[in-house]
Amino acid sequence: MRRCADAVELITAFIAAVVGGLALTTPISLAWARGTATVEMQLLAHNLPRATAIGFVVAVIAAVFTCTADSAVVAWLVALFGTVVLLINHTMGRSFSALAPLTTLNDIDSLAGGMLLGGLMTAAGRHMVFAGAATLGALTSIVIGDLSVPGIGHPIAPELPAGLVTDSPPLWLLWPTVALVLACALLNRHRRRESVIAVELPLRPIVAALLTLLITLGSSEWLVHRGATLLEVLLVAAVTVVTVLGAALLLPGRDGVIVVLSAAIAASGGAIVVTALSGWTVPLLLGCTVGGMLLGMVRPMPMAGLAATAALSAFAAVTARPEGPTPAATMAGCLALALITGYCFGTAQPIQSPSKVLALSLLYVPGVVVALRGLIFGGELDIPRRYADPDRWLSAVPGLTAILIAGGCALVVLLLQRVRPEESETESADSTRPTLR
């Protein structure tokens, strides 16, 4: 009976994380937009990054709240509430899309997805296997979110099934997710959790989330609307590193390491992933991610993860071309990115679930490298013509920027290792980490 319950929780952790991530990373159903004015569609696209950031603030708050509770069922009930709101929004959204703005419906989706993801990360955090499944599900949603809006007719991004393109997360996935989360809440209704946080903890992850997400999104928007020189790009990259440092110092022990690694991964991913991939790549990417997570758990070395991230950014800079990277370079880069991402999330195991939620948020919210690609695509950033082959240099700027961010993140990790001794971290982990059983 216990094994069956564990299997249900394992499956639920993965599927629910996929649903929560899709609600945060993709817009509401495009089928609801029939007859919608063009300006409203533009507002929806403009508001999506902000909705994602707000959703992750809610996710961190939900994770903090559920961490303060001494009952596992509280975390599952919070996740259940978010899942039910998602189901209601997607079930009734078609009827209310003519009355409520699409941005409002999308905001509800993001808030509910954040509540689901925050509660789930705490609920799954009591066991390393469940926590790994939830993390893998959240990372999977990023891949599926990219597949949900492919370029029609793109040679490596063929058209996907209509049900996935027009409704994400789809209803056929929401219904069983509600049932699974409800089952997990019932299975854990009598299980007590030990107190896992100190008195001063609840506000610190929330402040770290607000600091990180607001500055990351705000600096990216500023770069898109104001930035036009390489000096301004370097300024925003430096602000990104300083922001991550501040957030890492606010988190307990060395929990900030995973946030720092995630910032470097986000920059490298923005330089590597420039086209949508076809559905057949999903199993390969998931396999690389799982392999990386297992390797990170066996050989945890954060600096090795940062070195690999910097090397991948260098690969992106070298293979960049004005007309775009070759399909082979893109595929190899994406597989390497999945492997490195899995390794980083396996090598840095945070004590508290809010720290992991904050780390995941940096992979969803567009950062400086994504904004930089928008500038280059719009022709608003230019390289002085005195340089040889300026167009080639311009296409390599995202990769070079990602290298600088990875270098700054390495300095942050070294600082954390100096100011947060391993002994104190071990003692903190022993006294605060949830019991496995």
C-alpha positions in Angstrom: 0.0 0.0 0.0 2.8 2.4 0.9 4.6 1.7 -2.4 1.4 2.4 -4.3 1.0 5.7 -2.4 4.6 6.6 -3.2 4.1 5.8 -6.9 1.0 8.1 -6.9 3.0 10.9 -5.3 5.9 10.5 -7.7 3.7 10.7 -10.8 1.7 13.6 -9.3 4.9 15.6 -8.5 6.0 15.3 -12.1 2.7 16.0 -13.9 1.5 18.7 -11.5 4.8 20.5 -12.0 4.4 20.3 -15.7 0.9 21.8 -15.4 2.0 24.6 -13.1 5.0 25.5 -15.3 2.9 25.6 -18.4 0.4 27.9 -16.7 3.3 30.3 -15.9 5.3 30.1 -19.2 2.5 30.0 -21.9 -0.3 32.4 -22.6 -3.9 31.4 -22.1 -5.6 29.5 -24.8 -5.3 31.2 -28.2 -8.7 29.7 -29.1 -10.3 32.2 -26.7 -8.9 35.1 -28.7 -11.3 34.7 -31.7 -12.8 38.1 -32.5 -10.4 39.8 -30.1 -9.0 43.2 -31.2 -5.4 43.3 -32.3 -4.5 45.8 -29.5 -5.7 43.3 -26.9 -3.5 40.6 -28.4 -0.6 43.0 -28.2 -1.4 43.8 -24.6 -1.5 40.0 -23.8 1.9 39.5 -25.4 3.3 42.6 -23.6 1.9 41.5 -20.3 3.0 37.8 -20.4 6.5 38.3 -18.8 5.0 40.4 -16.0 2.3 37.9 -15.4 5.0 35.2 -15.2 7.0 37.2 -12.7 3.9 37.9 -10.5 3.0 34.2 -10.7 6.4 33.2 -9.3 6.2 35.8 -6.5 3.0 34.0 -5.5 4.8 30.7 -5.9 7.5 31.8 -3.5 4.9 33.1 -1.0 3.0 29.8 -1.3 6.2 27.8 -0.7 7.1 30.0 2.4 3.6 29.6 3.8 3.5 25.8 3.4 7.0 25.5 4.8 5.8 27.2 8.0 3.0 24.6 8.4 3.7 21.4 10.3 1.4 19.3 8.2 2.1 17.8 4.7 -1.6 18.0 3.8 -1.4 21.8 3.9 1.1 21.9 1.0 -1.0 19.5 -1.0 -4.2 21.5 -0.3 -2.5 24.7 -1.5 -1.4 22.9 -4.7 -5.0 21.5 -5.0 -6.5 25.0 -4.8 -4.2 26.3 -7.5 -5.0 23.3 -9.7 -8.8 23.8 -9.3 -8.5 27.5 -10.1 -6.6 26.5 -13.3 -9.3 24.0 -14.2 -12.1 26.5 -13.7 -10.3 29.2 -15.6 -9.7 26.9 -18.6 -13.2 25.4 -18.4 -15.1 28.7 -18.3 -12.5 30.9 -20.1 -14.1 30.5 -23.5 -17.4 31.8 -22.1 -15.9 34.8 -20.2 -13.3 35.7 -22.9 -15.9 38.1 -24.4 -16.4 39.8 -21.1 -13.1 39.7 -19.3 -9.8 41.0 -21.0 -7.4 38.3 -22.1 -4.8 39.8 -19.8 -7.0 39.3 -16.8 -7.6 35.6 -17.7 -3.9 35.1 -18.2 -3.1 36.7 -14.9 -5.5 34.3 -13.2 -3.7 31.5 -14.9 -0.3 32.7 -13.7 -1.4 33.2 -10.1 -3.0 29.8 -10.0 0.0 28.2 -11.6 2.3 29.9 -9.0 0.2 28.6 -6.1 0.2 25.1 -7.6 4.0 25.1 -8.1 4.8 26.7 -4.7 2.7 24.2 -2.7 3.9 21.3 -4.8 7.6 22.0 -4.3 7.1 22.0 -0.5 4.9 18.9 -0.6 7.4 17.0 -2.8 10.4 18.3 -0.8 10.0 15.7 2.0 11.6 13.1 -0.2 14.6 13.6 -2.6 13.0 11.4 -5.3 9.7 13.3 -5.2 11.6 16.7 -5.2 13.6 15.5 -8.2 10.4 14.6 -10.1 8.9 18.0 -9.3 12.0 19.8 -10.5 12.1 17.7 -13.7 8.4 18.5 -14.3 9.1 22.2 -14.0 12.0 22.0 -16.4 9.9 19.9 -18.8 7.2 22.6 -18.9 9.8 25.0 -20.3 10.6 22.6 -23.2 6.9 22.0 -23.9 6.1 25.7 -23.6 8.6 26.3 -26.4 7.0 23.6 -28.5 3.5 25.0 -27.9 4.2 28.1 -30.1 6.4 26.9 -32.9 7.0 28.7 -36.1 4.7 27.1 -38.6 6.6 25.5 -41.4 9.9 25.8 -39.7 12.2 22.9 -40.8 13.0 21.8 -37.3 9.7 22.8 -35.7 6.8 21.1 -37.5 3.2 21.8 -36.6 2.1 20.3 -33.3 -1.3 18.7 -32.5 -3.9 21.5 -32.4 -5.0 20.5 -28.9 -1.6 21.4 -27.5 -1.1 24.5 -29.6 -4.5 26.1 -28.8 -4.9 25.2 -25.1 -2.0 25.0 -22.7 -2.1 23.5 -20.2 -4.8 21.5 -21.9 -8.0 20.3 -20.2 -7.2 16.7 -20.8 -4.2 17.2 -18.6 -5.8 19.4 -16.0 -8.6 16.9 -15.1 -6.3 14.0 -14.1 -4.0 16.5 -12.4 -6.8 17.6 -10.1 -7.6 14.0 -9.3 -4.0 13.1 -8.6 -3.4 16.2 -6.3 -6.6 15.5 -4.4 -5.5 11.8 -4.0 -2.2 13.0 -2.6 -3.9 15.4 -0.2 -6.0 12.5 1.1 -3.0 10.2 1.4 -1.2 12.7 3.5 -4.0 13.9 5.6 -2.6 12.3 8.8 1.1 12.8 8.2 2.8 15.5 10.3 5.8 17.5 9.2 8.5 18.7 11.4 9.1 22.4 11.6 11.5 23.2 8.8 12.3 27.0 9.1 13.6 29.4 11.5 11.6 32.4 12.9 13.4 34.9 10.6 13.0 32.8 7.4 9.5 33.6 6.0 10.2 37.2 4.9 13.7 36.6 3.4 12.7 34.4 0.5 9.9 36.7 -0.4 12.2 39.8 -0.3 14.7 37.8 -2.4 12.0 36.9 -4.9 10.7 40.5 -5.2 14.3 41.8 -5.5 15.3 39.3 -8.2 12.2 39.2 -10.3 11.5 42.9 -10.3 15.0 43.9 -11.1 15.5 41.2 -13.7 12.3 42.0 -15.5 12.7 45.7 -15.1 16.3 45.8 -16.4 15.3 43.7 -19.4 12.4 46.0 -20.3 14.7 49.0 -19.8 17.2 47.4 -22.2 14.6 46.7 -24.8 13.2 50.2 -24.7 16.3 52.3 -23.9 19.4 50.2 -24.4 21.2 50.8 -27.7 24.9 50.5 -26.9 27.2 47.7 -25.7 28.0 49.7 -22.6 24.3 49.6 -21.5 24.3 45.9 -22.2 27.3 45.4 -19.9 25.6 47.6 -17.3 22.4 45.4 -17.2 24.6 42.3 -17.1 26.4 43.7 -14.1 23.1 44.6 -12.4 21.9 41.0 -13.0 25.0 39.6 -11.1 24.6 42.0 -8.3 20.9 41.2 -7.9 21.7 37.5 -7.8 24.3 38.2 -5.1 21.8 40.1 -3.0 19.2 37.3 -3.3 21.7 34.6 -2.5 22.7 36.4 0.7 19.1 36.7 1.8 18.6 32.9 1.5 19.6 30.6 4.4 22.9 28.8 4.3 24.1 28.0 0.8 20.6 27.9 -0.7 21.6 30.8 -2.8 24.0 28.7 -4.8 21.1 27.2 -6.8 19.8 30.7 -7.6 23.2 31.7 -8.8 23.6 28.6 -11.0 20.1 29.2 -12.4 21.0 32.8 -13.4 24.0 31.5 -15.3 21.9 28.8 -17.0 19.2 31.3 -18.0 21.9 33.5 -19.7 23.4 30.6 -21.5 20.0 29.3 -22.5 19.1 32.7 -24.0 22.2 32.5 -26.1 21.7 28.9 -27.2 17.9 28.4 -27.8 17.0 30.7 -30.7 14.5 28.4 -32.5 11.6 26.2 -31.5 12.3 22.4 -31.6 10.2 19.6 -32.8 8.4 17.2 -30.5 10.8 14.3 -31.1 13.5 16.2 -29.2 11.6 16.1 -25.9 12.6 12.6 -24.9 16.3 13.4 -25.7 16.2 16.6 -23.7 14.5 14.9 -20.7 17.0 12.1 -20.8 19.9 14.6 -20.7 18.3 16.4 -17.9 17.7 13.3 -15.8 21.3 12.2 -16.5 22.6 15.6 -15.4 20.6 15.5 -12.2 21.9 12.1 -11.3 25.5 13.1 -12.0 25.0 16.3 -10.0 23.8 14.3 -7.0 26.7 11.9 -7.2 29.4 14.5 -7.9 28.2 17.8 -6.6 30.5 20.6 -7.8 28.8 24.0 -8.3 31.9 25.5 -9.9 32.0 22.7 -12.5 28.4 23.5 -13.4 29.4 27.2 -13.9 32.4 26.2 -15.9 30.2 24.1 -18.2 27.8 27.0 -18.5 30.5 29.3 -19.5 31.8 26.8 -22.1 28.3 26.4 -23.5 28.0 30.2 -23.8 31.4 30.3 -25.6 30.0 27.6 -28.0 27.0 29.8 -28.6 29.3 32.8 -29.4 31.5 30.7 -31.7 28.6 29.1 -33.7 26.6 32.3 -34.0 26.0 33.5 -37.5 24.0 36.6 -38.8 21.5 34.2 -40.5 21.2 32.1 -37.3 23.0 29.0 -36.0 22.9 25.8 -38.0 20.3 23.2 -36.9 23.1 20.8 -35.8 24.7 23.5 -33.6 21.3 24.4 -32.1 20.5 20.7 -31.4 23.9 20.0 -29.8 23.6 23.2 -27.8 20.1 22.3 -26.5 21.2 18.8 -25.5 24.2 20.2 -23.7 22.0 22.9 -22.0 19.6 20.2 -20.8 22.5 18.2 -19.4 24.1 21.2 -17.6 20.8 22.3 -16.2 20.1 18.9 -14.8 23.6 18.8 -13.3 23.2 22.2 -11.7 19.9 21.4 -10.1 21.3 18.1 -8.9 24.5 19.5 -7.5 22.9 22.3 -5.5 20.2 20.9 -3.3 18.6 23.8 -1.3 17.4 23.3 2.2 14.1 25.2 1.6 11.6 24.8 -1.2 11.2 28.6 -1.7 14.9 28.7 -2.7 14.3 26.2 -5.5 11.1 28.0 -6.6 13.1 31.2 -6.9 15.8 29.4 -8.9 13.3 28.0 -11.3 11.7 31.5 -11.8 15.0 32.8 -13.4 14.5 30.2 -16.1 11.0 31.4 -16.9 11.3 35.2 -16.7 13.2 36.7 -19.7 16.6 38.1 -18.7 19.2 40.3 -20.2 20.3 37.9 -23.0 16.7 37.3 -24.2 16.2 41.1 -24.2 19.5 41.5 -26.1 18.3 39.1 -28.8 15.2 41.3 -29.2 17.4 44.3 -29.7 19.6 42.6 -32.3 16.5 41.3 -34.1 14.9 44.7 -34.2 18.1 46.3 -35.5 18.4 48.6 -32.5 21.9 47.4 -31.4 24.8 47.8 -33.7 28.5 47.1 -33.8 30.8 49.9 -35.1 31.7 49.2 -38.7 35.5 49.6 -38.0 35.5 46.0 -36.7 36.1 43.2 -39.1 32.8 41.4 -39.9 30.6 43.4 -37.6 27.5 41.4 -38.3 29.2 38.2 -37.1 30.4 40.0 -33.9 26.8 41.3 -33.4 25.4 37.8 -33.5 28.0 36.7 -31.0 27.1 39.4 -28.4 24.5 37.2 -26.6 27.0 34.4 -26.1 29.7 36.8 -24.9 27.3 38.4 -22.5 26.4 35.0 -21.1 30.1 34.3 -20.5 30.4 37.5 -18.5 27.4 36.6 -16.4 28.7 33.1 -15.8 32.0 34.6 -14.7 30.2 37.0 -12.3 28.1 34.1 -10.9 31.4 32.2 -10.3 32.6 35.0 -8.1 29.3 35.0 -6.2 29.6 31.3 -5.5 33.1 31.7 -4.2 31.9 34.5 -2.0 29.0 32.4 -0.7 31.4 29.5 0.1 33.6 32.0 2.0 30.9 33.7 4.1 28.7 30.7 4.6 31.0 27.9 5.9 30.1 24.3 5.0 30.0 23.3 8.7 27.2 25.8 9.5 25.3 24.7 6.3 25.5 21.1 7.3 24.3 21.8 10.8 21.5 23.9 9.4 20.5 21.1 7.0 20.5 18.5 9.7 18.2 20.6 11.9 15.9 21.9 9.2 15.7 19.5 6.3 12.4 17.5 6.3 12.6 13.9 7.2 12.4 11.4 4.3 9.9 9.3 6.0 
